[in-house]
């Protein structure tokens, strides 16, 4: 009852001081997004002078028109704002009203057929805060709806959202507050692909390969007199039939302008002010990714200096996206592991592996290694002890032979070697949970070389399995167990001749 009264009181206070509706994705309950929304609004009002809509097409012409229209009034509708947090980034999305684009003629090529029509446009202000950087920023998103999506959702009262695209189909264009084009994303039923606006990127019409064009569009203002589009040196509005609207091409890769499945990946020219590496999406490479992208290449790469240490360079790829401070922590961890007998053999075996190390605060687990892509994702660099255990655990997986039918067996072996490593260092405090307790029991059954001291290990192993299953991650569906894989071959090999 007390808890219910407390929740009601908290909600009342929130509604009193903030009109902004907030939701949470991956969020600690003690975090207060209500405080963030007020902070975000204050940041914007103290740092932004005005807002301009995105300039597309040929940038010089767009700039002339934009200067002529600089008196346009665009205001944020704070009462309709929504906020969300994913990982270390808190975001506030606010609809913009006033002299903004409201209509588009958007056509798209699918299955070799171009289809399109007049569709709606929404413009949103995005304000974000990166908790680890303690840095805030803002930008504008122009959302062009695919006509078919608009028809299918005609009865829905929900507006399109940059932060939660769900089943959205269409185009989202990101620009700074002055209207400079930054990035773009094309959506198909909620699946996101990073794209590039060819003309806004500087391409000439003669250089555009029609085969690489995925869609075209123009932005318009609609009023009682009909459809209007910008034209003329004065930047006025002129009625234009849909068939004569100047189009802006959309291509997949901003460097080679090829579809994503043909692009081998390129480094794009960084903006004048390069955002810190923590803003960049590890999947598509964009610093303004909505967070729903598909794994792939061709969307750019992270513009960071190489801060890898000596050991890090032996193991990790230069495509890894860590800061200088994060690399220093990794190097320190590797040095500690390297001074351990078994750990040193592991580090030696990893020489030349070229693993891509990625900071990904949205992970549910502390770390995850993908054998196929050789990508190693780490959730946090805050807890030094757990970072060291996570690095050792995941790197150990690289030496194990993949076994789809015995995935839990591989995890048990990895957990056991990290448990013994923590005991040897005498400085790492492991969490008090069922897995640590299970490793404590299993440890007593095996000698230094991970060989059972006596027969009857199956009883203990069954107990370990039960304890592992208490963690929802290690469910039977995702992590099957094989009785024939109840061995510790990799640990045995790496611990050869070790004295403890």
N, C-alpha and C positions, 0 to 999 in steps of 0.2 A: 504494500500500500504506500509506504514511504517513497519507494522508487517511482511509483506511478505519479505521485504528487510532484516529485522532483522533475520528472520528464515534462509534466504539464507546465510547471513554472518556467522551465528552460525554454519551452516552445513559445510561451507568452512573451518572455523577454526578447526572444529572437524576432517575433513578429512586430514588436514595438519599435525596435531599433533598425530593422532591415526589411525592405519590401522585396528583397531578392530571394527567389526560391532556390534552394540548394539541394543537391543530391550527392551521394558518395559512391565511388567505385571501389577502389582499393584504398581504404582509409582507416586509420586508427580512430576509434570512436571518441577519444579524448580531444582530437583535433577539432577546432571550431571554425568551420567555413563561414559562419556568420561574421566573424572578425575579419576574415580574408576579404569578403565582399566590400566591407566598408573601407578596408585598406586599399583595395583595388580602385574603388571610385576616387578616393583621395589622391592616389598616385596619378590617375588620369587627369583629374582636374588641376593638379599642380604642374603637370609636365606637358600636356597637350594644348596647343593653341586652337586648332580647328581640325576638321576631318575632310579629306578629299576622297572621292570615289576612284576606283582603279583606272589607270590609263592603259589601254590595250591598243594593239595595232602598231603603227609606226610611232615610236616614242617622241620624236621631235614634234610631229603634228599634234600628238596627244598632249604634250606639254604646253603648246601654244593655246590649245582649247582650254586646258585646265587653268591657265593663268587668266584667261578671259572670264572664266566662270568661278574665280576664287571667292566671289561674294556669296556663293551658294550656302544655304544654311542646312547643316546636318547635325542632328542631336541624338544622343543616346536615350533610349527609353528604359531607364534604370528599373522601373517597376516590373518589367517583363524579363529581367535578367535571370540567368540560371548559372549555377556554379557546380564544378565537379573536380575531383582530385584523382589523378592517376600517378602512382608512384610518388616521386618527389615534386611533381608539378601540380599546382592548384590553378584552375582556370575559371574565369568568369566570362560568359557569353551574353552580350547585350544587343538587342535589335536596334538598328539605326533608322531614324525616320527623317522626313524632310525631302531635300532634293537628291534623292538616291535613285538608282535604276530600279525599275519595277517590272520590266518586261524584256524578254530576249527571244530572238529567233534562233533556236538551237537545233542543229541537225547532227546526226551521228551515223557513222558507218558500222553496221553489224551484219555479219554473214555476207559481206560484199554489197549490201544494199544500204543506201542512204535514206534515212527517215528523220523527219523533224517537224517542227511547228512552233507556234507562238507559245511560250511558257513563262512562268512567273520567276521573278528574281527577288531575293532577299539579301540584305546587307547587314552584317553583324560586326560589332566591335568585340575583340577578344583581348582580355587582360590576363596575364599569367604571372605566377610567382614560382621560382625554383627554390624550394626550401633549403637545399644544400648550398646553393650559391648565394642565397638571400638576395636574389636579383629579380626585378620585375620588368616587364615589357608589355607592349600593346601593338596590335596590328588589326587590319580590316579584312574580312572575308566576304567575297561576293558569291552568293550561292545561286546557280542557274539550274533550274529543275528540268529534267527530261520530261517531255510532253506525255509520254506513256505512263510514267510514274505519277504525274499530276492527275491524270484521268483515273488511275487505279485508286488513288487516295483522295479523291474529290470530296468524300464525306468526312474525312478526318479533320479535326480542328487543330491538330498539332502542326507546328511550323518546322521547317527543315533546320537541323542543328549541325554545326561544325564539330562539336564535341561528342555528339551521339548520333551519327548518320544512320544507324540501324539498317533499314531496307532502302535507303535513299539511292536514286539513280540520277546522275547529272554531273555537273561540273562545279568545283569550288576553286575560286581564284583568291590568292592571298596577296595583299599589298600593304605597304606601310601607311601611316596616317597621311602622308603627302600624296598618296596615289601611285607610288612606284611599285610596279609589279615585282613580286618576290618568288612566288611558286604557284603551282596548281595541282589539283588532284581530280581524277575522273572516277566516278563511282558507278558500279553496276550492282544493284540490289544489295547495297551495303558494303560490297567489297571494293576496296580502295586501291587505285594505282596512281603513282606519281607521274605527272605529265609535264609538258612544257608548251607554252604559247610561242609558236615559231616567230611571228613578227615582233612580239614584245621582246623576244630574245635576240632580235637583230637580224633574223633571216630575211633575205629578199625573196620575192615571189618566184623568181626563176630558179632559186635553189631548193625549193620545197618539192620533195618527192611525193606525188599524190598517193603512192602506196603506203606512206608512213603517216598519213593524215587520219586520225581517228574520229575527229568531229570538228565542226565549225560553229561559230556563233557571232552574234552582235548584241550589244546592249542598247536598250531603248527606254524612252520615257513614254508612258501612255496617258492620254487625257481624253476629254470628251470629243476632241476634234479628230481623234484617230491615233495611229502609230507615228511617232516622231523619232528621228535619230539626229545626232549631232552632225553638223556639216558647216563648211565655210570658215573663212579665216576668223570671223567674229565669234565663232563657237555657238551660233544660234541653233535652234531646233527646226528641222525641215521635215515635212511628211515624206516618207519613202515607202514605196510598195515593198512587201517582204522579199520579192524576187531580186530586187536591186540593192539590198542591204549589203554593205561591204563586210566581208567575212574575215574572221581571224582564225587561222588554222591552229590546230592542237596536235602536237606530235609527242611521242613517248619520251625519248631521251633528249635532254637539253644540249647535249654535246654532238652526238652523231645523228640525232633526229630519226632514229630507227625504232620500230616497235620493240617492246621490252624483251621479247624472246630472241631478238636478233642482236641486241646491244650487249657488248662484252663488259660494259661498266666504264665510266669515265669520271674524271675529276672536273667539276664545273668551276667556273670562275667565282671565287667567293665574293660576297657583298662587301661594300666599302668598310663596314664595321662587322667583323666576323664574330658571330655569337660564340660564347664558350662552348666547349665540346659537349657539356652535359645536356644542352638543348637538342642535340641531334638525335634523330631516330636511328637505332641500330639496324633497322630493316631497309628503309628506303633512302636514308641519308639526308632527309630534309630536316631543317631546324624548326619548321612550323608544321610538322606532321600532325594530323588530327588524332592519330593513334589507332587506326584500324587498317593499317596497310598490309599488303601481302609480301612475303619474303621474296626478294629478287634483287637484280642488279640494274644498272642503267639510270638510277635515280640520283646519282651523285655520290661523293664520298666525303668523309669527315676531314675538314681542313685543319689538321693539328700538326704540331712539330713532333719529332720523334724523341720522346723522353724515356725510352726504354733503357734499363740498366743492362749490364753485361749478361747476367743470367737470363733476363727477360728476352733479350734479343736472340738467345739460343732457342727459346721455346715458342715465343709469341710473334705473330705477324705484325708488320708495320701498319696493317689496316685496322688494328685494334683502336678503340675509341676512348682511351683513358686520358685523364689530366696528368700533369707533371706530379702532383701530390699523390694521386692514385698509383702511378707507376713506382714512385718511391716506396710506397707500402708493399707493393707486389715484390719488388726487388728485395726488400728486407725479409719478407716471408720466404722467398726462394733461398736466400742465403741461410736462413735458419734450417730449412728443410735439407739443404745441401750438406750441412754439417752433421746431419744424422746419417747413420750407416745405411739403412734401407732407403731413406729419403735421398741421399746422395746418388745411389744407384738409379733411383727413379728420375732425378734431374738429368743424369747422364744419358739415360735411355730416351729422353725427350728431346735431345739436341737435334735441331733441324726440323722439328714437327710443324712449325709455322702455324700454330693455333691462333685463331682470332679471338682475342679477349675483349668482351663487351660488357660495359656497365648497363644493367637493365633493372631499374628499381621496381618494375612491374611484376617481377618474378614472384611466384608464391613460395618457392623454395629458396634456400640460400645461394644455390648455384645449379647450373645445368650444362652438361656437355653433350653436343650433338656429334656423334662419330662420323656421320656422313658429310656434314658441312665443315667439320672441325671448328665449330664455334663454341666457345666457353663463355657463358653468361653468368655474371655475378650480381647479386641483388644489392649488396651494401658493402661499403668500405669503412664503415664506422667502427664496428667491434673488431679490433685487431686479432684477438684470439680466434674468433669464429671465422675470420677471413683466412687465417692460416690453415685452419682445419678444412675449410671449404676448398681452398686451392689444392691441398694435398689429396683430399677425397676425389675431386673431379679429375685431377691429373693422373691419379692411380687408375681411373677408369680407362684412360687411353691405352694402358698396357694390358688390359683384360681383353680376352677374345669375346666379341659380342655373342650373346646367347639369348635369343628372343624367348625361349621356353624356360630360361632360368635367370630372369632379370633380377628377381629378389635375391638369388644366391650371389650375384655380382655385388649387389648393394650390401649384403651382410659382410662380405669380404672387405669391401671398401670401408665400411664403418669400423670393422675390427682393427684394421691397420691404423686408422686415425685415432682410435681409442688407445692403442699401444704407443703411438707417437706422443700423445698427450701425456701418458704416464712417464715416458722417457724424458721429456722436456721438463717435467715437474713445474710448469708455470702456466699451462693451459687448463682452464676450468671448463669442463664440458657441461652441457645443460643436464639438469636432473630430470630425466624422462625415461620412458620405457625402453627406448633404444639403448641409452647409456647403461641402464641396468642389465639389459640382455647381453651387451658386449662384456660387461664385468664378469658375468657367469661363463660366457663362452671362452673368455681369455684364460680362465683357470683350467680349461679342458685341453688346451693346446700348448705345445712346447715353443721354444724360441723360433723354430722353423715352421710353425703353424701346422705341425703334425700332431694328431690326437695322442694324448699320453696313454690312453688305454681305450679298449673297445667300448661301444655303447654311446657314441657321440650323438646318435640319432635322437635320443631322448632330449638332450640339451638343445639340439638343433631345432627340434619341434617347438620347444619353449621359446627359442629366439624368434622363430617365425611368428608365433602368436603375439609376441611383444611388438614386432615390427608392424604387424597388421593393425595395431592400435593407432598407428599413424595413418590417416586417410590416404596419404600419398601412395603408400605401399599396399594398395588394395589388390585383391587377387586377379582382377581383370587386367590392370595395367602392369602388374609385377607378378607374373606367374612364378612358381617355384618348382624346381626339378630335383628329385631325390638323387639323381645321378650327377648333379652338379654341386653336391655338398663337399666341395674340395677348396683348397686355398693355394692353388698352383702358382698364381701370379705373386702372391705374398711370399710363398716359399722360395721362389726364384730370386726375388729382390732382396730377401733377407739372408741369402747364402753367406756364410762366414761371419755374420753379425753376432756380436756377443750378447746383445739384449734387444 
